[in-house]
Structure formats: structure tokens, C-alpha cells
Amino acid sequence: MQRQLIHPIGLLAGLILVVSACVSEPDYSKTPAVSFKGLFPYQQAAGTGVGQSRRDSLVVTIGFQDGDGDLGENTSDTARIRQVFGAETWGNYELRTFEFANGKFTELILAGNNKLFFPRLTKDGQKGAIEGTLDFSQKFFYQTGYRTATVKFQIRVRDRALNVSNVIETDTIRVPLSGR
């Protein structure tokens, strides 16, 4: 009886080895590519204390692919950040906000979005193609004199070799903006 079980188990193990040997690494470009995955809003109730007003939080999810896996920065390496991005207008993640008003979209400059960084997505020295998703959380506060506006975002990323991805655009969503 045991001999009868050994044969199918050996066959199954051999089949698993053959199938796993056939899986090859994806052939992505060394220039990162991004795609829009979704906008996920949720409201946070007001708390007590300064800065705890009611707010809408929005998670922007994008997909990425990179052929050499050099996405992200060591955000504690401030010397590299200053040297590489000091004269730049954006970090390794660019999030541009556009408001729809008077029949057209115009860019809103939000101070908190001028130089954004996401951490390394691979370990030091690790090479090879990677893919996955990045989530970025954005907060919009219900401050005195706020207005509700329709916005969309444009996003791009760059890797440590400073290769810049394609630009993607999100769907529109309504959020509170401080009045002007």
C-alpha cells in the first residue's frame, strides 16, 4: 500500500519542479511604468485638539513595473536626497492636483505635495524585475470656509537611476478644499 502512494507523490513532486523551472522573470523596461488602480476615500471624524478637525482621507493606488528593481529611496539618506533632488521640483513620486472649475481643469499647487518620496521597494543589492502597487494617502480638511471641489490627479515616479515613468491620470473625486 505504501509503495502505491510513493509513485503518485513522486510524480506530483516532479511535475511541480518542471512547472516551477518554466517560470521566467518578466522582461520589463528599466524605465518604470505606472498604471492607475483606484481612488479609495474615507472620512475621519473630528478629534480633540489642534489639527484634529473632520477630514476626508483619500488613498491613491497605482500599479508599477520596473525591470531592474531600483524603485524607491532610502529616505534616511538625507545627503543623497539633498544631492540628487535638491534642485528638483519633485522627489521620486509626483502627485499633481487639478481642480475642475468653470468647465476646465486647472492645477492646484498643494504645499504638502511638492517633494514626495516612497521608500525602497527592494533590499540593497537586490536586482531584477519587480511589480506591485503603491498607496499614497492624501488628507483634505474641512476648515472654516471650505468648499467642495471636483479634483483629479496626475502621477509619475522615478527610479534611483532617475528614469521617469509615464504619467497617469486618476478618475475625478469630490473633496473639501480650503476656500479661496
Secondary structure as UniProt FT lines:
FT   HELIX           2..21
FT   STRAND          33..44
FT   TURN            50..51
FT   STRAND          55..66
FT   TURN            75..76
FT   HELIX           78..85
FT   TURN            86..87
FT   STRAND          93..101
FT   TURN            102..103
FT   STRAND          104..108
FT   HELIX           111..113
FT   TURN            124..125
FT   STRAND          130..141
FT   TURN            144..145
FT   STRAND          147..159
FT   TURN            160..161
FT   STRAND          168..169
FT   STRAND          173..177
//
